[in-house]
Amino acid sequence: MQVKFGTDGWRAIIAKDYTFDNLKLAALASARYFLQHPNRAKGVCVGYDTRFMSKNFAEYTAEVFSSQGLKVYLSDSFASTPAVSLFTRAKQLAGGIVITASHNPAIYNGFKVKASYGGPAHPEVITEIESYLPLIDPATEITPDRKLIEMTDMKGFYLSYLKSRIDLALIRDSRIKIAHNAMYGAGQDLITSIFDESMVNCYHCSLNPGFGGINPEPMPQYITDFVDFFKEVETDVAIINDGDADRIGMLDEHGAFVDSHKLFAIILKDLVEEKHQRGEVAKTFALTDVIDKICRKHNLVMHELQVGFKHVSKLMTTNDILIGGEESGGIGITSFLPERDGVYTGLLILEMMARRQKTLSGLVQELYDEYGFFCYNRVDLHVSEEKKQAIIDRAAAGDFQNIAGYNVIKFSNLDGYKYHFEGGWMLIRPSGTEPVLRLYCEADSQEKVDKVLSFAAKLA
C-alpha cells in the first residue's frame, strides 16, 4: 500500500507507509484538485496535531503546495481539526489539510482533507483526489516557494470565534468546576484559555506523542486513570477530547461516562424544546435509536447515513440540517460549523447545565424518564483478515434468528450488518481507518449489552 484514502482521509503507520515520499504523493494529488477549485487564488491552509512529527509533515505539505503555486496558510502551532476547518471556511480557501490520525494509535499519522465550506471533503472529492494519485510522478522535485507560505495563528482565530458563540459569562457565573482531559491532543490549552484556573483542572494537557500508551479516543477503556483523578479533585463535570479534538466524551458529577449518544440526544432536545429551533437531523448507522424517537415526537425529518462524519457533513451543506452526529463522539451543529467539534460540544453542554441549573446526570435522567433507559458499548477486535472476513460473511447473510437469546425482529445493512432485537440492536462492521472489526450494541439494559457483545465476540 502507498496512499489509500479511507473513512476520513488517508491514515497509515508512520515510517511504514506514512513517509515523506508517500506524503508528497498525497499532497501533489490534493494540489491538483485545489488548483482546479474556484477559490484556488485564495489558497489553502495546513494545520497539524500533537503526534510524532506532525509539525514536520505539515511543513513539508505546505512546501509541496507552495511548489505548485498555491498560497499556503500554515498553522504556527498545533491546532484542532475544527480550528483548521473554521479557518478554511472563514478565509474562503480552496481547502485545508490537517496532519492528524485523530483517535488512532500513536504509530499512525494521517492527512484529513477539509473543504471550502469548513467540513470534511465530500466522498466524491476524495475519490477525485485519489484518481490523481496514479498520475503523480514519485520523482517529482519539490522546490518550495517560501513567499507563498504564511504562518498563521489558527488556534487564536478559532478561540475568538468560539468565545463569540457560547455564553461564557453564564458558565463562569455558575462556578461549575470543570476537568478537561485533552488526551495529550490538540485540544489542550483551549478550555484553560477560556476559563480561569480556579474553574478548570487539566489532565493529559501536555505533549506526549505516545499518548501514554493508549489510543487518544474518549472511550471508557482509555480513561480509567482520569476517572480516578476526576473523583480526587471533586469536579462537577469533565470534557474529554480525542487527539484532534473533534470528538467528545464526558463524565457527570459522579464520574460516570456519558457517551456521544446521550450528548447528541440532550443537545437535540435542548435545541428543539428550549431554544425552539427547527431543522432536519442527520445521524450515522451506529448512533442511538433515541434520536429516531425524539425526531418522531417533534416531527423532524431524520436521515440515517453510512458511518463516517463526511456523510453527515455533506448533508449539512445541502439540506437544512439542525444537528448531525456519529456514535464515536462526533457531533456537529450546522449553525456553528458543518464539522464535528468536541470542544464546542462540551461548552454547549456546560452552557445548558448553567442555564437550566442541572447537573449532567440530571440531563441524562430526563432522557431516561421520557424515552426509557438505554446503554451502549463498542468492542474492537483485532483479528486476522481471514477471521474478519469470515464473520463479516456470516453477518452479511442476515441469517441470525437469535442474538444471545433475543429474537431478531429486523435486519439492515446500510453500513455493516445490524440486527435489531426486542429492546436493542447489534451491529458488526469493519473499521474504515484501522485493521479491526467493530462490534456495537445498544440495549435497554447493561446485561443485554454485555451478553450481545460477548455473543458477537465469540463469532470471531
C-alpha positions as CSV (number, residue, x, y, z in Angstrom):
1,M,0.0,0.0,0.0
2,Q,1.2,3.5,-0.8
3,V,-1.7,6.0,-0.3
4,K,-5.2,4.8,0.3
5,F,-7.9,7.2,1.5
6,G,-10.5,5.7,3.9
7,T,-13.4,6.9,6.0
8,D,-11.8,10.2,6.9
9,G,-8.8,10.9,4.7
10,W,-5.5,8.9,4.5
11,R,-4.1,7.3,7.6
12,A,-1.1,4.9,7.8
13,I,1.6,3.7,10.1
14,I,4.5,6.2,10.5
15,A,7.7,5.1,8.7
16,K,6.0,2.1,7.1
17,D,3.5,3.7,4.7
18,Y,3.3,7.2,6.2
19,T,6.6,8.5,4.8
20,F,7.6,11.8,3.3
21,D,7.6,10.1,-0.1
22,N,4.0,9.0,0.2
23,L,3.0,12.3,1.8
24,K,4.4,14.0,-1.3
25,L,2.1,11.9,-3.4
26,A,-1.0,12.7,-1.3
27,A,-0.1,16.5,-1.3
28,L,0.6,16.6,-5.0
29,A,-2.7,14.8,-5.8
30,S,-4.6,17.2,-3.5
31,A,-2.8,20.2,-5.1
32,R,-4.2,19.1,-8.5
33,Y,-7.7,19.2,-7.1
34,F,-7.2,22.6,-5.3
35,L,-5.7,24.2,-8.4
36,Q,-9.0,23.5,-10.2
37,H,-11.1,24.9,-7.4
38,P,-12.9,28.2,-7.9
39,N,-11.2,29.6,-4.8
40,R,-7.7,28.5,-5.9
41,A,-6.4,32.1,-5.9
42,K,-7.2,32.4,-2.2
43,G,-5.0,29.4,-1.4
44,V,-5.2,26.6,1.1
45,C,-4.3,26.1,4.7
46,V,-2.4,23.3,6.6
47,G,-2.7,22.5,10.3
48,Y,-1.5,19.7,12.5
49,D,-1.9,17.9,15.8
50,T,0.4,16.8,18.5
51,R,1.5,13.5,17.1
52,F,5.1,12.4,16.4
53,M,6.5,14.6,13.5
54,S,3.1,16.1,12.7
55,K,4.7,19.6,12.6
56,N,7.4,18.3,10.2
57,F,4.8,16.6,8.0
58,A,2.7,19.8,7.9
59,E,5.7,22.0,7.0
60,Y,6.5,19.6,4.1
61,T,2.9,19.5,2.9
62,A,3.0,23.4,2.8
63,E,6.2,23.2,0.8
64,V,4.7,20.8,-1.7
65,F,1.6,23.1,-2.1
66,S,3.8,26.2,-2.5
67,S,5.9,24.4,-5.1
68,Q,2.7,24.1,-7.2
69,G,2.0,27.8,-6.9
70,L,-0.6,27.6,-4.2
71,K,-0.8,30.3,-1.4
72,V,-0.5,28.4,1.9
73,Y,-1.5,29.4,5.4
74,L,0.5,27.2,7.8
75,S,-0.6,27.0,11.4
76,D,2.1,28.4,13.8
77,S,1.4,25.7,16.4
78,F,-0.7,22.5,16.8
79,A,-4.4,23.2,16.3
80,S,-7.6,21.2,16.5
81,T,-9.3,19.9,13.4
82,P,-12.3,22.2,13.9
83,A,-9.9,25.2,14.1
84,V,-8.5,24.3,10.6
85,S,-12.0,23.7,9.2
86,L,-13.1,27.1,10.6
87,F,-10.1,28.9,9.1
88,T,-10.7,27.2,5.7
89,R,-14.3,28.5,5.7
90,A,-13.7,31.9,7.1
91,K,-11.0,32.7,4.5
92,Q,-13.0,31.1,1.7
93,L,-10.0,28.9,0.8
94,A,-9.9,26.2,-1.9
95,G,-9.5,23.7,1.0
96,G,-7.5,22.7,4.0
97,I,-5.3,19.8,5.2
98,V,-4.9,18.6,8.8
99,I,-2.0,16.3,9.6
100,T,-3.6,14.1,12.1
101,A,-4.7,10.5,12.7
102,S,-7.3,11.7,15.2
103,H,-8.1,8.9,17.7
104,N,-5.8,6.2,16.1
105,P,-2.9,4.6,18.0
106,A,0.3,6.7,18.3
107,I,2.1,4.7,15.5
108,Y,-0.3,6.3,12.9
109,N,-0.5,9.7,11.3
110,G,-2.9,11.0,8.7
111,F,-4.0,13.5,6.1
112,K,-7.5,14.9,6.5
113,V,-8.9,17.0,3.6
114,K,-11.2,19.9,4.5
115,A,-13.5,21.6,2.0
116,S,-14.1,25.3,1.5
117,Y,-17.4,25.1,3.4
118,G,-15.4,24.2,6.6
119,G,-16.0,20.5,7.0
120,P,-14.8,17.1,5.7
121,A,-14.4,16.9,1.9
122,H,-17.3,15.1,0.3
123,P,-16.7,11.4,-0.7
124,E,-16.6,12.3,-4.4
125,V,-13.9,14.9,-3.7
126,I,-11.8,12.2,-2.0
127,T,-12.4,9.9,-5.0
128,E,-11.2,12.7,-7.4
129,I,-8.1,13.3,-5.4
130,E,-7.4,9.5,-5.3
131,S,-7.8,9.4,-9.1
132,Y,-4.8,11.8,-9.5
133,L,-2.5,9.5,-7.5
134,P,-1.6,7.2,-10.3
135,L,-0.7,10.2,-12.4
136,I,1.8,11.6,-10.0
137,D,5.5,11.0,-10.8
138,P,7.2,9.9,-7.5
139,A,10.4,11.5,-8.7
140,T,8.8,15.0,-8.9
141,E,11.2,17.5,-7.5
142,I,9.8,19.8,-4.8
143,T,11.1,23.4,-4.9
144,P,9.1,25.3,-2.3
145,D,8.2,29.0,-2.8
146,R,8.7,30.4,0.7
147,K,7.0,33.7,-0.2
148,L,3.7,31.7,-0.6
149,I,3.8,30.2,2.9
150,E,2.3,32.4,5.7
151,M,2.5,31.4,9.3
152,T,-0.9,31.8,10.9
153,D,-2.4,31.7,14.4
154,M,-5.3,29.3,13.7
155,K,-5.8,28.4,17.3
156,G,-6.3,32.0,18.3
157,F,-8.6,32.6,15.3
158,Y,-10.7,29.6,16.5
159,L,-10.8,30.7,20.1
160,S,-12.1,34.1,19.2
161,Y,-14.9,32.5,17.2
162,L,-15.7,30.0,20.0
163,K,-16.0,32.8,22.6
164,S,-18.5,34.6,20.4
165,R,-20.8,31.6,20.1
166,I,-21.0,30.4,23.8
167,D,-22.4,32.3,26.8
168,L,-19.2,32.1,28.7
169,A,-20.3,34.6,31.3
170,L,-23.3,32.3,32.2
171,I,-20.9,29.4,32.7
172,R,-18.4,31.5,34.7
173,D,-21.2,32.8,37.0
174,S,-22.4,29.3,37.7
175,R,-18.9,28.4,39.0
176,I,-19.1,24.9,37.5
177,K,-15.8,23.1,38.2
178,I,-14.5,21.5,35.0
179,A,-12.0,18.8,34.4
180,H,-10.5,18.7,30.9
181,N,-8.8,15.6,29.6
182,A,-7.1,16.5,26.3
183,M,-5.7,13.0,26.0
184,Y,-2.3,14.7,25.1
185,G,-4.0,16.0,21.9
186,A,-4.6,19.3,20.0
187,G,-7.4,20.4,22.3
188,Q,-5.1,21.2,25.2
189,D,-4.9,24.9,26.1
190,L,-8.4,25.6,24.7
191,I,-10.5,25.2,27.8
192,T,-7.9,26.9,30.0
193,S,-7.7,29.8,27.6
194,I,-11.4,30.4,28.2
195,F,-11.8,29.9,32.0
196,D,-9.5,30.8,34.9
197,E,-7.5,28.2,36.7
198,S,-10.0,28.1,39.6
199,M,-12.6,26.5,37.3
200,V,-10.5,24.1,35.4
201,N,-8.4,21.0,36.3
202,C,-6.3,19.8,33.3
203,Y,-5.3,16.2,32.7
204,H,-3.0,14.9,30.0
205,C,-2.8,18.5,28.7
206,S,0.9,18.2,27.7
207,L,2.9,16.9,24.7
208,N,3.3,13.2,24.7
209,P,3.4,11.7,21.1
210,G,3.0,8.2,22.6
211,F,-0.3,9.2,24.2
212,G,0.7,7.4,27.4
213,G,0.3,4.1,25.7
214,I,-3.4,4.4,24.9
215,N,-5.5,5.4,21.9
216,P,-6.4,9.1,22.3
217,E,-10.1,8.3,22.0
218,P,-12.8,9.4,24.5
219,M,-14.0,5.9,25.4
220,P,-14.3,4.3,28.9
221,Q,-11.4,1.8,28.4
222,Y,-8.9,4.7,27.8
223,I,-9.9,6.9,30.7
224,T,-9.8,4.8,33.8
225,D,-6.9,6.8,35.3
226,F,-8.7,10.0,34.5
227,V,-11.9,8.9,36.4
228,D,-9.7,8.4,39.5
229,F,-8.2,11.9,39.1
230,F,-11.7,13.3,38.5
231,K,-13.0,11.9,41.8
232,E,-10.0,13.1,43.7
233,V,-10.3,16.8,42.6
234,E,-14.0,16.9,43.3
235,T,-15.1,18.3,40.0
236,D,-18.6,18.8,38.6
237,V,-18.2,17.7,35.0
238,A,-15.5,16.6,32.6
239,I,-14.8,17.2,28.9
240,I,-12.7,14.5,27.2
241,N,-11.4,15.1,23.7
242,D,-9.6,12.9,21.2
243,G,-6.3,13.5,19.5
244,D,-7.5,16.3,17.2
245,A,-10.4,17.5,19.5
246,D,-13.2,16.9,17.1
247,R,-14.7,14.2,19.3
248,I,-16.1,14.2,22.8
249,G,-17.0,12.1,25.8
250,M,-17.9,13.5,29.2
251,L,-18.1,12.5,32.9
252,D,-21.0,13.5,35.1
253,E,-20.5,14.7,38.6
254,H,-20.3,11.1,39.9
255,G,-17.5,10.2,37.4
256,A,-19.9,8.2,35.2
257,F,-19.1,8.2,31.5
258,V,-21.6,10.0,29.3
259,D,-21.2,9.0,25.6
260,S,-22.0,10.9,22.4
261,H,-25.3,9.0,22.0
262,K,-26.6,10.7,25.1
263,L,-24.9,14.0,24.4
264,F,-26.4,14.1,20.9
265,A,-29.9,13.4,22.3
266,I,-29.5,16.0,25.1
267,I,-28.4,18.7,22.7
268,L,-31.1,17.9,20.2
269,K,-33.8,18.1,22.9
270,D,-32.5,21.4,24.1
271,L,-32.3,22.9,20.6
272,V,-35.9,21.9,19.8
273,E,-37.6,22.2,23.2
274,E,-35.7,25.1,24.9
275,K,-34.3,27.1,22.0
276,H,-37.3,26.3,19.7
277,Q,-35.1,25.7,16.7
278,R,-36.2,23.5,13.7
279,G,-34.4,21.6,11.0
280,E,-33.6,18.2,9.8
281,V,-31.4,15.7,11.8
282,A,-28.6,13.5,10.4
283,K,-27.2,10.5,12.3
284,T,-25.0,7.7,11.2
285,F,-25.9,4.0,11.2
286,A,-24.3,3.2,14.6
287,L,-26.0,6.0,16.6
288,T,-28.7,5.5,19.2
289,D,-32.4,4.9,18.2
290,V,-33.4,7.5,20.8
291,I,-32.7,10.1,18.1
292,D,-35.4,8.5,16.0
293,K,-37.8,8.8,18.9
294,I,-37.0,12.5,19.5
295,C,-37.5,13.2,15.8
296,R,-40.8,11.4,15.7
297,K,-42.1,13.3,18.7
298,H,-41.2,16.7,17.3
299,N,-42.0,15.8,13.6
300,L,-38.4,16.3,12.4
301,V,-37.0,14.8,9.3
302,M,-34.3,12.3,10.2
303,H,-31.6,11.0,7.9
304,E,-29.8,7.8,8.7
305,L,-26.4,7.7,6.9
306,Q,-23.3,5.5,6.5
307,V,-20.7,5.6,9.2
308,G,-18.2,8.5,8.8
309,F,-18.8,12.1,9.5
310,K,-18.1,13.1,5.9
311,H,-21.6,11.7,5.0
312,V,-23.2,13.9,7.8
313,S,-21.2,16.9,6.7
314,K,-22.2,16.6,3.1
315,L,-25.9,16.7,4.1
316,M,-25.1,19.7,6.3
317,T,-24.1,21.6,3.2
318,T,-27.1,20.5,1.0
319,N,-30.0,20.3,3.5
320,D,-31.4,22.3,6.3
321,I,-29.7,20.2,9.0
322,L,-30.0,21.4,12.6
323,I,-27.6,18.8,14.1
324,G,-25.7,15.8,12.8
325,G,-23.6,13.2,14.5
326,E,-22.0,9.8,14.8
327,E,-21.5,7.2,17.5
328,S,-17.8,7.7,18.0
329,G,-18.0,11.1,19.7
330,G,-18.5,13.4,16.7
331,I,-21.3,15.9,16.9
332,G,-21.8,18.9,14.6
333,I,-24.2,21.9,14.9
334,T,-24.6,23.4,11.4
335,S,-25.1,27.0,12.8
336,F,-21.6,26.8,14.2
337,L,-19.7,24.7,11.6
338,P,-20.5,21.8,9.3
339,E,-17.9,19.9,11.2
340,R,-17.8,17.8,14.4
341,D,-16.2,19.7,17.3
342,G,-15.6,18.2,20.7
343,V,-14.7,21.4,22.5
344,Y,-17.7,23.4,21.2
345,T,-20.0,20.4,22.1
346,G,-18.6,20.3,25.6
347,L,-19.1,24.0,26.1
348,L,-22.6,23.8,24.8
349,I,-23.4,21.2,27.5
350,L,-21.8,23.4,30.1
351,E,-23.9,26.3,28.9
352,M,-27.0,24.2,29.1
353,M,-26.2,23.0,32.7
354,A,-25.7,26.6,33.8
355,R,-28.9,27.9,32.1
356,R,-31.1,25.1,33.4
357,Q,-29.3,24.8,36.7
358,K,-29.0,21.0,36.2
359,T,-26.2,18.5,36.6
360,L,-25.1,16.4,33.6
361,S,-26.6,13.3,35.3
362,G,-29.9,15.3,35.7
363,L,-29.9,16.0,31.9
364,V,-29.3,12.3,31.2
365,Q,-32.1,11.3,33.7
366,E,-34.5,13.5,31.8
367,L,-33.8,11.4,28.7
368,Y,-34.4,8.2,30.6
369,D,-37.6,9.5,32.1
370,E,-39.0,10.3,28.7
371,Y,-37.6,7.7,26.4
372,G,-36.6,4.8,28.8
373,F,-33.2,3.7,30.0
374,F,-30.6,2.8,27.2
375,C,-27.0,2.0,27.2
376,Y,-24.3,1.3,24.6
377,N,-20.9,-0.2,24.2
378,R,-18.5,-1.0,21.4
379,V,-15.8,-3.6,21.2
380,D,-12.9,-3.5,18.7
381,L,-11.5,-6.9,17.8
382,H,-8.0,-7.2,16.3
383,V,-8.4,-10.4,14.3
384,S,-6.7,-11.7,11.2
385,E,-8.1,-10.7,7.8
386,E,-9.3,-14.2,7.3
387,K,-11.3,-14.3,10.5
388,K,-12.6,-10.8,9.9
389,Q,-13.9,-11.7,6.5
390,A,-15.4,-14.9,7.8
391,I,-17.5,-13.2,10.5
392,I,-18.5,-10.4,8.0
393,D,-19.7,-13.0,5.5
394,R,-21.8,-14.7,8.2
395,A,-23.2,-11.5,9.4
396,A,-23.9,-10.3,5.9
397,A,-26.1,-13.3,5.2
398,G,-28.7,-12.0,7.6
399,D,-29.5,-15.5,8.8
400,F,-29.2,-14.9,12.6
401,Q,-32.6,-15.7,14.0
402,N,-31.5,-15.3,17.6
403,I,-28.8,-13.0,19.2
404,A,-27.6,-14.2,22.6
405,G,-31.1,-15.5,23.4
406,Y,-33.0,-12.5,22.0
407,N,-35.2,-13.0,18.9
408,V,-34.2,-10.9,15.8
409,I,-37.0,-8.7,14.6
410,K,-35.3,-6.7,11.8
411,F,-32.1,-6.8,9.7
412,S,-30.5,-3.9,7.9
413,N,-27.2,-3.4,6.1
414,L,-26.8,0.3,5.3
415,D,-23.2,0.1,6.5
416,G,-22.2,-3.1,8.1
417,Y,-24.8,-5.6,9.4
418,K,-27.3,-4.5,12.0
419,Y,-29.6,-7.0,13.8
420,H,-32.5,-5.5,15.8
421,F,-34.0,-7.4,18.7
422,E,-36.5,-6.6,21.4
423,G,-35.0,-3.7,23.3
424,G,-31.9,-3.1,21.2
425,W,-29.6,-3.8,18.3
426,M,-26.2,-5.3,17.4
427,L,-24.0,-4.0,14.6
428,I,-21.0,-5.7,13.0
429,R,-18.8,-3.8,10.6
430,P,-15.1,-3.4,9.7
431,S,-13.3,-0.2,10.7
432,G,-12.6,2.3,7.8
433,T,-9.4,3.6,9.4
434,E,-7.9,0.6,11.3
435,P,-7.4,-3.2,10.7
436,V,-10.1,-4.1,13.3
437,L,-13.6,-5.4,13.4
438,R,-16.0,-3.2,15.3
439,L,-18.9,-4.8,17.3
440,Y,-21.6,-2.4,18.6
441,C,-24.6,-2.8,20.8
442,E,-27.4,-0.6,22.2
443,A,-30.0,-2.1,24.5
444,D,-32.4,-1.3,27.4
445,S,-30.2,-3.0,30.0
446,Q,-26.4,-3.3,30.6
447,E,-26.9,-7.1,30.9
448,K,-28.3,-7.2,27.3
449,V,-25.4,-5.2,26.0
450,D,-22.8,-7.4,27.7
451,K,-24.5,-10.6,26.6
452,V,-24.8,-9.5,23.0
453,L,-21.2,-8.2,22.7
454,S,-20.0,-11.5,24.2
455,F,-22.1,-13.4,21.6
456,A,-20.6,-11.3,18.8
457,A,-17.0,-11.7,20.0
458,K,-17.4,-15.4,20.1
459,L,-18.4,-15.5,16.5
460,A,-14.8,-14.4,15.7
